[in-house]
């Protein structure tokens, strides 16, 4: 059991770019399931932090993404 104070809360971010997919051991490429513009949840310590120009970005593998959130406007 983990106390509430020690539990990691997921972070939220906007996907600004995606790669071609994941190279499988048989040489095929598995297509990416997220798209530019998606809002995603990821673990607090996931990915690699980098600086692009004057912006801080986070580079994530698709396996680091916990969930894709849908736009609330879609339900209006």
PyMOL Python script that loads the backbone (N, CA, C, O; Angstrom):
from pymol import cmd

cmd.read_pdbstr("""\
ATOM      1  N   UNK A   1       0.829  -1.182   0.000  1.00  0.00           N
ATOM      2  CA  UNK A   1       0.000   0.000   0.000  1.00  0.00           C
ATOM      3  C   UNK A   1       0.867   1.236   0.000  1.00  0.00           C
ATOM      4  O   UNK A   1       1.899   1.286   0.670  1.00  0.00           O
ATOM      5  N   UNK A   2       0.445   2.231  -0.753  1.00  0.00           N
ATOM      6  CA  UNK A   2       1.189   3.488  -0.831  1.00  0.00           C
ATOM      7  C   UNK A   2       0.326   4.587  -0.230  1.00  0.00           C
ATOM      8  O   UNK A   2      -0.839   4.721  -0.604  1.00  0.00           O
ATOM      9  N   UNK A   3       0.868   5.377   0.695  1.00  0.00           N
ATOM     10  CA  UNK A   3       0.068   6.464   1.265  1.00  0.00           C
ATOM     11  C   UNK A   3      -0.274   7.506   0.209  1.00  0.00           C
ATOM     12  O   UNK A   3       0.474   7.680  -0.753  1.00  0.00           O
ATOM     13  N   UNK A   4      -1.384   8.194   0.377  1.00  0.00           N
ATOM     14  CA  UNK A   4      -1.840   9.204  -0.583  1.00  0.00           C
ATOM     15  C   UNK A   4      -0.767  10.251  -0.862  1.00  0.00           C
ATOM     16  O   UNK A   4      -0.641  10.722  -1.993  1.00  0.00           O
ATOM     17  N   UNK A   5       0.006  10.619   0.160  1.00  0.00           N
ATOM     18  CA  UNK A   5       1.018  11.657  -0.026  1.00  0.00           C
ATOM     19  C   UNK A   5       2.165  11.199  -0.915  1.00  0.00           C
ATOM     20  O   UNK A   5       2.882  12.034  -1.466  1.00  0.00           O
ATOM     21  N   UNK A   6       2.352   9.898  -1.065  1.00  0.00           N
ATOM     22  CA  UNK A   6       3.454   9.377  -1.863  1.00  0.00           C
ATOM     23  C   UNK A   6       3.030   8.986  -3.274  1.00  0.00           C
ATOM     24  O   UNK A   6       3.882   8.694  -4.113  1.00  0.00           O
ATOM     25  N   UNK A   7       1.744   8.976  -3.545  1.00  0.00           N
ATOM     26  CA  UNK A   7       1.276   8.573  -4.878  1.00  0.00           C
ATOM     27  C   UNK A   7       1.613   9.637  -5.908  1.00  0.00           C
ATOM     28  O   UNK A   7       1.493  10.837  -5.663  1.00  0.00           O
ATOM     29  N   UNK A   8       2.035   9.160  -7.058  1.00  0.00           N
ATOM     30  CA  UNK A   8       2.383  10.049  -8.160  1.00  0.00           C
ATOM     31  C   UNK A   8       1.114  10.445  -8.915  1.00  0.00           C
ATOM     32  O   UNK A   8       0.291   9.593  -9.252  1.00  0.00           O
ATOM     33  N   UNK A   9       0.966  11.716  -9.172  1.00  0.00           N
ATOM     34  CA  UNK A   9      -0.182  12.185  -9.945  1.00  0.00           C
ATOM     35  C   UNK A   9       0.232  12.336 -11.410  1.00  0.00           C
ATOM     36  O   UNK A   9       1.335  12.802 -11.695  1.00  0.00           O
ATOM     37  N   UNK A  10      -0.639  11.948 -12.333  1.00  0.00           N
ATOM     38  CA  UNK A  10      -0.277  12.081 -13.744  1.00  0.00           C
ATOM     39  C   UNK A  10      -0.227  13.537 -14.175  1.00  0.00           C
ATOM     40  O   UNK A  10      -0.917  14.391 -13.617  1.00  0.00           O
ATOM     41  N   UNK A  11       0.585  13.799 -15.158  1.00  0.00           N
ATOM     42  CA  UNK A  11       0.740  15.121 -15.748  1.00  0.00           C
ATOM     43  C   UNK A  11      -0.076  15.157 -17.045  1.00  0.00           C
ATOM     44  O   UNK A  11      -0.384  14.111 -17.616  1.00  0.00           O
ATOM     45  N   UNK A  12      -0.415  16.337 -17.497  1.00  0.00           N
ATOM     46  CA  UNK A  12      -1.206  16.518 -18.713  1.00  0.00           C
ATOM     47  C   UNK A  12      -0.404  17.356 -19.699  1.00  0.00           C
ATOM     48  O   UNK A  12       0.294  18.290 -19.305  1.00  0.00           O
ATOM     49  N   UNK A  13      -0.505  17.019 -20.990  1.00  0.00           N
ATOM     50  CA  UNK A  13       0.206  17.789 -22.001  1.00  0.00           C
ATOM     51  C   UNK A  13      -0.459  17.690 -23.356  1.00  0.00           C
ATOM     52  O   UNK A  13      -1.310  16.834 -23.598  1.00  0.00           O
ATOM     53  N   UNK A  14      -0.046  18.595 -24.236  1.00  0.00           N
ATOM     54  CA  UNK A  14      -0.569  18.669 -25.591  1.00  0.00           C
ATOM     55  C   UNK A  14       0.459  18.069 -26.542  1.00  0.00           C
ATOM     56  O   UNK A  14       1.637  18.424 -26.491  1.00  0.00           O
ATOM     57  N   UNK A  15       0.021  17.164 -27.404  1.00  0.00           N
ATOM     58  CA  UNK A  15       0.915  16.551 -28.395  1.00  0.00           C
ATOM     59  C   UNK A  15       1.140  17.567 -29.512  1.00  0.00           C
ATOM     60  O   UNK A  15       0.195  17.993 -30.177  1.00  0.00           O
ATOM     61  N   UNK A  16       2.409  17.953 -29.712  1.00  0.00           N
ATOM     62  CA  UNK A  16       2.702  18.937 -30.762  1.00  0.00           C
ATOM     63  C   UNK A  16       3.306  18.290 -32.009  1.00  0.00           C
ATOM     64  O   UNK A  16       3.325  18.897 -33.080  1.00  0.00           O
ATOM     65  N   UNK A  17       3.797  17.059 -31.869  1.00  0.00           N
ATOM     66  CA  UNK A  17       4.369  16.364 -33.010  1.00  0.00           C
ATOM     67  C   UNK A  17       4.433  14.872 -32.695  1.00  0.00           C
ATOM     68  O   UNK A  17       4.551  14.488 -31.531  1.00  0.00           O
ATOM     69  N   UNK A  18       4.356  14.029 -33.725  1.00  0.00           N
ATOM     70  CA  UNK A  18       4.481  12.578 -33.549  1.00  0.00           C
ATOM     71  C   UNK A  18       5.448  12.029 -34.587  1.00  0.00           C
ATOM     72  O   UNK A  18       5.630  12.603 -35.660  1.00  0.00           O
ATOM     73  N   UNK A  19       6.056  10.916 -34.242  1.00  0.00           N
ATOM     74  CA  UNK A  19       6.972  10.247 -35.165  1.00  0.00           C
ATOM     75  C   UNK A  19       6.229   9.281 -36.071  1.00  0.00           C
ATOM     76  O   UNK A  19       4.999   9.273 -36.118  1.00  0.00           O
ATOM     77  N   UNK A  20       6.990   8.470 -36.790  1.00  0.00           N
ATOM     78  CA  UNK A  20       6.407   7.518 -37.743  1.00  0.00           C
ATOM     79  C   UNK A  20       5.808   6.293 -37.078  1.00  0.00           C
ATOM     80  O   UNK A  20       4.922   5.655 -37.647  1.00  0.00           O
ATOM     81  N   UNK A  21       6.273   5.954 -35.889  1.00  0.00           N
ATOM     82  CA  UNK A  21       5.796   4.765 -35.200  1.00  0.00           C
ATOM     83  C   UNK A  21       6.945   3.998 -34.582  1.00  0.00           C
ATOM     84  O   UNK A  21       8.091   4.448 -34.589  1.00  0.00           O
ATOM     85  N   UNK A  22       6.619   2.829 -34.048  1.00  0.00           N
ATOM     86  CA  UNK A  22       7.609   2.006 -33.353  1.00  0.00           C
ATOM     87  C   UNK A  22       8.099   0.899 -34.276  1.00  0.00           C
ATOM     88  O   UNK A  22       7.296   0.196 -34.890  1.00  0.00           O
ATOM     89  N   UNK A  23       9.411   0.743 -34.376  1.00  0.00           N
ATOM     90  CA  UNK A  23       9.997  -0.318 -35.185  1.00  0.00           C
ATOM     91  C   UNK A  23       9.920  -1.625 -34.412  1.00  0.00           C
ATOM     92  O   UNK A  23      10.485  -1.746 -33.325  1.00  0.00           O
ATOM     93  N   UNK A  24       9.225  -2.595 -34.972  1.00  0.00           N
ATOM     94  CA  UNK A  24       9.072  -3.904 -34.338  1.00  0.00           C
ATOM     95  C   UNK A  24      10.254  -4.808 -34.692  1.00  0.00           C
ATOM     96  O   UNK A  24      10.991  -4.526 -35.637  1.00  0.00           O
ATOM     97  N   UNK A  25      10.434  -5.880 -33.945  1.00  0.00           N
ATOM     98  CA  UNK A  25      11.563  -6.784 -34.168  1.00  0.00           C
ATOM     99  C   UNK A  25      11.541  -7.451 -35.544  1.00  0.00           C
ATOM    100  O   UNK A  25      12.585  -7.846 -36.063  1.00  0.00           O
ATOM    101  N   UNK A  26      10.347  -7.575 -36.132  1.00  0.00           N
ATOM    102  CA  UNK A  26      10.257  -8.191 -37.465  1.00  0.00           C
ATOM    103  C   UNK A  26      10.481  -7.179 -38.595  1.00  0.00           C
ATOM    104  O   UNK A  26      10.388  -7.535 -39.770  1.00  0.00           O
ATOM    105  N   UNK A  27      10.775  -5.919 -38.244  1.00  0.00           N
ATOM    106  CA  UNK A  27      11.046  -4.900 -39.250  1.00  0.00           C
ATOM    107  C   UNK A  27       9.847  -4.046 -39.620  1.00  0.00           C
ATOM    108  O   UNK A  27      10.002  -3.020 -40.284  1.00  0.00           O
ATOM    109  N   UNK A  28       8.654  -4.452 -39.201  1.00  0.00           N
ATOM    110  CA  UNK A  28       7.456  -3.644 -39.476  1.00  0.00           C
ATOM    111  C   UNK A  28       7.417  -2.425 -38.557  1.00  0.00           C
ATOM    112  O   UNK A  28       8.085  -2.395 -37.524  1.00  0.00           O
ATOM    113  N   UNK A  29       6.642  -1.438 -38.935  1.00  0.00           N
ATOM    114  CA  UNK A  29       6.461  -0.243 -38.107  1.00  0.00           C
ATOM    115  C   UNK A  29       5.025  -0.217 -37.613  1.00  0.00           C
ATOM    116  O   UNK A  29       4.084  -0.254 -38.407  1.00  0.00           O
ATOM    117  N   UNK A  30       4.860  -0.152 -36.283  1.00  0.00           N
ATOM    118  CA  UNK A  30       3.534  -0.045 -35.677  1.00  0.00           C
ATOM    119  C   UNK A  30       3.145   1.423 -35.679  1.00  0.00           C
ATOM    120  O   UNK A  30       3.857   2.260 -35.125  1.00  0.00           O
ATOM    121  N   UNK A  31       2.009   1.736 -36.304  1.00  0.00           N
ATOM    122  CA  UNK A  31       1.544   3.122 -36.402  1.00  0.00           C
ATOM    123  C   UNK A  31       1.296   3.721 -35.020  1.00  0.00           C
ATOM    124  O   UNK A  31       0.960   3.006 -34.076  1.00  0.00           O
ATOM    125  N   UNK A  32       1.461   5.015 -34.912  1.00  0.00           N
ATOM    126  CA  UNK A  32       1.247   5.741 -33.658  1.00  0.00           C
ATOM    127  C   UNK A  32      -0.249   5.919 -33.428  1.00  0.00           C
ATOM    128  O   UNK A  32      -0.989   6.220 -34.365  1.00  0.00           O
ATOM    129  N   UNK A  33      -0.702   5.734 -32.184  1.00  0.00           N
ATOM    130  CA  UNK A  33      -2.119   5.854 -31.853  1.00  0.00           C
ATOM    131  C   UNK A  33      -2.539   7.268 -31.459  1.00  0.00           C
ATOM    132  O   UNK A  33      -3.734   7.560 -31.403  1.00  0.00           O
ATOM    133  N   UNK A  34      -1.581   8.146 -31.187  1.00  0.00           N
ATOM    134  CA  UNK A  34      -1.928   9.526 -30.834  1.00  0.00           C
ATOM    135  C   UNK A  34      -1.674  10.426 -32.037  1.00  0.00           C
ATOM    136  O   UNK A  34      -0.907  10.090 -32.939  1.00  0.00           O
ATOM    137  N   UNK A  35      -2.337  11.576 -32.024  1.00  0.00           N
ATOM    138  CA  UNK A  35      -2.208  12.525 -33.129  1.00  0.00           C
ATOM    139  C   UNK A  35      -1.828  13.889 -32.586  1.00  0.00           C
ATOM    140  O   UNK A  35      -2.040  14.183 -31.409  1.00  0.00           O
ATOM    141  N   UNK A  36      -1.264  14.720 -33.450  1.00  0.00           N
ATOM    142  CA  UNK A  36      -0.983  16.100 -33.073  1.00  0.00           C
ATOM    143  C   UNK A  36      -2.286  16.751 -32.633  1.00  0.00           C
ATOM    144  O   UNK A  36      -3.326  16.575 -33.268  1.00  0.00           O
ATOM    145  N   UNK A  37      -2.222  17.503 -31.540  1.00  0.00           N
ATOM    146  CA  UNK A  37      -3.409  18.167 -31.025  1.00  0.00           C
ATOM    147  C   UNK A  37      -4.105  17.397 -29.922  1.00  0.00           C
ATOM    148  O   UNK A  37      -4.951  17.961 -29.228  1.00  0.00           O
ATOM    149  N   UNK A  38      -3.772  16.105 -29.734  1.00  0.00           N
ATOM    150  CA  UNK A  38      -4.355  15.320 -28.638  1.00  0.00           C
ATOM    151  C   UNK A  38      -3.825  15.830 -27.301  1.00  0.00           C
ATOM    152  O   UNK A  38      -2.676  16.260 -27.204  1.00  0.00           O
ATOM    153  N   UNK A  39      -4.663  15.780 -26.282  1.00  0.00           N
ATOM    154  CA  UNK A  39      -4.238  16.042 -24.917  1.00  0.00           C
ATOM    155  C   UNK A  39      -4.054  14.691 -24.248  1.00  0.00           C
ATOM    156  O   UNK A  39      -4.945  13.843 -24.290  1.00  0.00           O
ATOM    157  N   UNK A  40      -2.892  14.491 -23.629  1.00  0.00           N
ATOM    158  CA  UNK A  40      -2.571  13.188 -23.048  1.00  0.00           C
ATOM    159  C   UNK A  40      -2.184  13.312 -21.581  1.00  0.00           C
ATOM    160  O   UNK A  40      -1.762  14.374 -21.123  1.00  0.00           O
ATOM    161  N   UNK A  41      -2.335  12.214 -20.854  1.00  0.00           N
ATOM    162  CA  UNK A  41      -1.851  12.098 -19.483  1.00  0.00           C
ATOM    163  C   UNK A  41      -0.626  11.201 -19.493  1.00  0.00           C
ATOM    164  O   UNK A  41      -0.582  10.203 -20.213  1.00  0.00           O
ATOM    165  N   UNK A  42       0.373  11.559 -18.687  1.00  0.00           N
ATOM    166  CA  UNK A  42       1.584  10.756 -18.598  1.00  0.00           C
ATOM    167  C   UNK A  42       2.122  10.835 -17.179  1.00  0.00           C
ATOM    168  O   UNK A  42       1.782  11.755 -16.435  1.00  0.00           O
ATOM    169  N   UNK A  43       2.954   9.883 -16.803  1.00  0.00           N
ATOM    170  CA  UNK A  43       3.519   9.844 -15.465  1.00  0.00           C
ATOM    171  C   UNK A  43       4.441  11.021 -15.202  1.00  0.00           C
ATOM    172  O   UNK A  43       5.054  11.557 -16.125  1.00  0.00           O
ATOM    173  N   UNK A  44       4.537  11.421 -13.948  1.00  0.00           N
ATOM    174  CA  UNK A  44       5.306  12.599 -13.556  1.00  0.00           C
ATOM    175  C   UNK A  44       6.768  12.524 -13.987  1.00  0.00           C
ATOM    176  O   UNK A  44       7.346  13.544 -14.362  1.00  0.00           O
ATOM    177  N   UNK A  45       7.369  11.355 -13.941  1.00  0.00           N
ATOM    178  CA  UNK A  45       8.787  11.225 -14.257  1.00  0.00           C
ATOM    179  C   UNK A  45       9.024  10.569 -15.616  1.00  0.00           C
ATOM    180  O   UNK A  45      10.104  10.032 -15.860  1.00  0.00           O
ATOM    181  N   UNK A  46       8.032  10.606 -16.496  1.00  0.00           N
ATOM    182  CA  UNK A  46       8.145   9.996 -17.823  1.00  0.00           C
ATOM    183  C   UNK A  46       8.883  10.917 -18.787  1.00  0.00           C
ATOM    184  O   UNK A  46       8.921  12.134 -18.605  1.00  0.00           O
ATOM    185  N   UNK A  47       9.457  10.320 -19.799  1.00  0.00           N
ATOM    186  CA  UNK A  47      10.016  11.074 -20.906  1.00  0.00           C
ATOM    187  C   UNK A  47      11.358  11.728 -20.628  1.00  0.00           C
ATOM    188  O   UNK A  47      11.968  11.536 -19.576  1.00  0.00           O
ATOM    189  N   UNK A  48      11.794  12.508 -21.607  1.00  0.00           N
ATOM    190  CA  UNK A  48      13.068  13.222 -21.557  1.00  0.00           C
ATOM    191  C   UNK A  48      12.782  14.698 -21.745  1.00  0.00           C
ATOM    192  O   UNK A  48      12.155  15.087 -22.731  1.00  0.00           O
ATOM    193  N   UNK A  49      13.231  15.524 -20.815  1.00  0.00           N
ATOM    194  CA  UNK A  49      13.049  16.970 -20.937  1.00  0.00           C
ATOM    195  C   UNK A  49      14.114  17.524 -21.875  1.00  0.00           C
ATOM    196  O   UNK A  49      15.276  17.121 -21.825  1.00  0.00           O
ATOM    197  N   UNK A  50      13.696  18.457 -22.733  1.00  0.00           N
ATOM    198  CA  UNK A  50      14.614  19.084 -23.681  1.00  0.00           C
ATOM    199  C   UNK A  50      14.198  20.540 -23.880  1.00  0.00           C
ATOM    200  O   UNK A  50      13.103  20.948 -23.494  1.00  0.00           O
ATOM    201  N   UNK A  51      15.080  21.298 -24.479  1.00  0.00           N
ATOM    202  CA  UNK A  51      14.784  22.700 -24.774  1.00  0.00           C
ATOM    203  C   UNK A  51      14.810  22.855 -26.285  1.00  0.00           C
ATOM    204  O   UNK A  51      15.775  22.456 -26.936  1.00  0.00           O
ATOM    205  N   UNK A  52      13.750  23.437 -26.848  1.00  0.00           N
ATOM    206  CA  UNK A  52      13.641  23.675 -28.280  1.00  0.00           C
ATOM    207  C   UNK A  52      13.417  25.167 -28.465  1.00  0.00           C
ATOM    208  O   UNK A  52      12.321  25.669 -28.212  1.00  0.00           O
ATOM    209  N   UNK A  53      14.448  25.876 -28.905  1.00  0.00           N
ATOM    210  CA  UNK A  53      14.350  27.332 -28.967  1.00  0.00           C
ATOM    211  C   UNK A  53      14.226  27.881 -27.563  1.00  0.00           C
ATOM    212  O   UNK A  53      15.093  27.648 -26.721  1.00  0.00           O
ATOM    213  N   UNK A  54      13.144  28.613 -27.306  1.00  0.00           N
ATOM    214  CA  UNK A  54      12.929  29.161 -25.965  1.00  0.00           C
ATOM    215  C   UNK A  54      11.858  28.396 -25.199  1.00  0.00           C
ATOM    216  O   UNK A  54      11.367  28.869 -24.174  1.00  0.00           O
ATOM    217  N   UNK A  55      11.493  27.209 -25.694  1.00  0.00           N
ATOM    218  CA  UNK A  55      10.460  26.401 -25.036  1.00  0.00           C
ATOM    219  C   UNK A  55      11.042  25.134 -24.433  1.00  0.00           C
ATOM    220  O   UNK A  55      11.929  24.508 -25.013  1.00  0.00           O
ATOM    221  N   UNK A  56      10.531  24.760 -23.260  1.00  0.00           N
ATOM    222  CA  UNK A  56      10.843  23.461 -22.669  1.00  0.00           C
ATOM    223  C   UNK A  56       9.828  22.460 -23.201  1.00  0.00           C
ATOM    224  O   UNK A  56       8.622  22.706 -23.159  1.00  0.00           O
ATOM    225  N   UNK A  57      10.316  21.337 -23.700  1.00  0.00           N
ATOM    226  CA  UNK A  57       9.425  20.296 -24.218  1.00  0.00           C
ATOM    227  C   UNK A  57       9.736  18.981 -23.511  1.00  0.00           C
ATOM    228  O   UNK A  57      10.771  18.846 -22.860  1.00  0.00           O
ATOM    229  N   UNK A  58       8.842  18.027 -23.643  1.00  0.00           N
ATOM    230  CA  UNK A  58       9.022  16.696 -23.080  1.00  0.00           C
ATOM    231  C   UNK A  58       8.863  15.696 -24.217  1.00  0.00           C
ATOM    232  O   UNK A  58       7.845  15.688 -24.910  1.00  0.00           O
ATOM    233  N   UNK A  59       9.863  14.864 -24.402  1.00  0.00           N
ATOM    234  CA  UNK A  59       9.822  13.842 -25.443  1.00  0.00           C
ATOM    235  C   UNK A  59       9.391  12.538 -24.778  1.00  0.00           C
ATOM    236  O   UNK A  59      10.066  12.031 -23.882  1.00  0.00           O
ATOM    237  N   UNK A  60       8.249  12.000 -25.234  1.00  0.00           N
ATOM    238  CA  UNK A  60       7.681  10.782 -24.653  1.00  0.00           C
ATOM    239  C   UNK A  60       7.617   9.679 -25.686  1.00  0.00           C
ATOM    240  O   UNK A  60       7.380   9.928 -26.868  1.00  0.00           O
ATOM    241  N   UNK A  61       7.832   8.458 -25.230  1.00  0.00           N
ATOM    242  CA  UNK A  61       7.511   7.302 -26.037  1.00  0.00           C
ATOM    243  C   UNK A  61       6.025   7.006 -25.858  1.00  0.00           C
ATOM    244  O   UNK A  61       5.445   7.365 -24.833  1.00  0.00           O
ATOM    245  N   UNK A  62       5.411   6.366 -26.825  1.00  0.00           N
ATOM    246  CA  UNK A  62       3.974   6.094 -26.724  1.00  0.00           C
ATOM    247  C   UNK A  62       3.645   5.222 -25.512  1.00  0.00           C
ATOM    248  O   UNK A  62       2.545   5.309 -24.967  1.00  0.00           O
ATOM    249  N   UNK A  63       4.587   4.390 -25.090  1.00  0.00           N
ATOM    250  CA  UNK A  63       4.369   3.550 -23.913  1.00  0.00           C
ATOM    251  C   UNK A  63       4.281   4.360 -22.622  1.00  0.00           C
ATOM    252  O   UNK A  63       3.756   3.870 -21.623  1.00  0.00           O
ATOM    253  N   UNK A  64       4.789   5.597 -22.630  1.00  0.00           N
ATOM    254  CA  UNK A  64       4.728   6.471 -21.452  1.00  0.00           C
ATOM    255  C   UNK A  64       3.376   7.159 -21.292  1.00  0.00           C
ATOM    256  O   UNK A  64       3.090   7.720 -20.234  1.00  0.00           O
ATOM    257  N   UNK A  65       2.542   7.120 -22.329  1.00  0.00           N
ATOM    258  CA  UNK A  65       1.246   7.797 -22.292  1.00  0.00           C
ATOM    259  C   UNK A  65       0.232   6.911 -21.577  1.00  0.00           C
ATOM    260  O   UNK A  65       0.028   5.755 -21.947  1.00  0.00           O
ATOM    261  N   UNK A  66      -0.397   7.468 -20.554  1.00  0.00           N
ATOM    262  CA  UNK A  66      -1.378   6.716 -19.765  1.00  0.00           C
ATOM    263  C   UNK A  66      -2.769   6.774 -20.372  1.00  0.00           C
ATOM    264  O   UNK A  66      -3.512   5.795 -20.319  1.00  0.00           O
ATOM    265  N   UNK A  67      -3.130   7.928 -20.956  1.00  0.00           N
ATOM    266  CA  UNK A  67      -4.479   8.094 -21.515  1.00  0.00           C
ATOM    267  C   UNK A  67      -4.499   9.264 -22.476  1.00  0.00           C
ATOM    268  O   UNK A  67      -3.711  10.202 -22.355  1.00  0.00           O
ATOM    269  N   UNK A  68      -5.416   9.196 -23.437  1.00  0.00           N
ATOM    270  CA  UNK A  68      -5.690  10.321 -24.330  1.00  0.00           C
ATOM    271  C   UNK A  68      -7.022  10.903 -23.892  1.00  0.00           C
ATOM    272  O   UNK A  68      -8.027  10.196 -23.830  1.00  0.00           O
ATOM    273  N   UNK A  69      -7.026  12.212 -23.584  1.00  0.00           N
ATOM    274  CA  UNK A  69      -8.249  12.876 -23.141  1.00  0.00           C
ATOM    275  C   UNK A  69      -8.994  13.427 -24.342  1.00  0.00           C
ATOM    276  O   UNK A  69      -8.379  13.926 -25.284  1.00  0.00           O
ATOM    277  N   UNK A  70     -10.313  13.340 -24.312  1.00  0.00           N
ATOM    278  CA  UNK A  70     -11.110  13.917 -25.384  1.00  0.00           C
ATOM    279  C   UNK A  70     -11.481  15.342 -25.030  1.00  0.00           C
ATOM    280  O   UNK A  70     -11.604  15.693 -23.856  1.00  0.00           O
ATOM    281  N   UNK A  71     -11.658  16.156 -26.053  1.00  0.00           N
ATOM    282  CA  UNK A  71     -12.035  17.547 -25.861  1.00  0.00           C
ATOM    283  C   UNK A  71     -13.430  17.624 -25.253  1.00  0.00           C
ATOM    284  O   UNK A  71     -14.353  16.977 -25.747  1.00  0.00           O
ATOM    285  N   UNK A  72     -13.595  18.396 -24.200  1.00  0.00           N
ATOM    286  CA  UNK A  72     -14.896  18.523 -23.540  1.00  0.00           C
ATOM    287  C   UNK A  72     -15.947  19.147 -24.462  1.00  0.00           C
ATOM    288  O   UNK A  72     -17.144  18.923 -24.283  1.00  0.00           O
ATOM    289  N   UNK A  73     -15.499  19.924 -25.443  1.00  0.00           N
ATOM    290  CA  UNK A  73     -16.428  20.549 -26.388  1.00  0.00           C
ATOM    291  C   UNK A  73     -17.173  19.490 -27.213  1.00  0.00           C
ATOM    292  O   UNK A  73     -18.278  19.739 -27.695  1.00  0.00           O
ATOM    293  N   UNK A  74     -16.566  18.318 -27.371  1.00  0.00           N
ATOM    294  CA  UNK A  74     -17.189  17.256 -28.174  1.00  0.00           C
ATOM    295  C   UNK A  74     -18.483  16.789 -27.530  1.00  0.00           C
ATOM    296  O   UNK A  74     -19.335  16.220 -28.212  1.00  0.00           O
ATOM    297  N   UNK A  75     -18.653  17.017 -26.223  1.00  0.00           N
ATOM    298  CA  UNK A  75     -19.841  16.568 -25.521  1.00  0.00           C
ATOM    299  C   UNK A  75     -20.903  17.650 -25.396  1.00  0.00           C
ATOM    300  O   UNK A  75     -21.979  17.394 -24.854  1.00  0.00           O
ATOM    301  N   UNK A  76     -20.622  18.860 -25.888  1.00  0.00           N
ATOM    302  CA  UNK A  76     -21.576  19.978 -25.771  1.00  0.00           C
ATOM    303  C   UNK A  76     -22.706  19.847 -26.771  1.00  0.00           C
ATOM    304  O   UNK A  76     -23.595  20.697 -26.813  1.00  0.00           O
TER     305      UNK A  76
END
""", "prot")
cmd.dss("prot")
cmd.show_as("cartoon", "prot")
cmd.util.cbc("prot")
cmd.orient("prot")
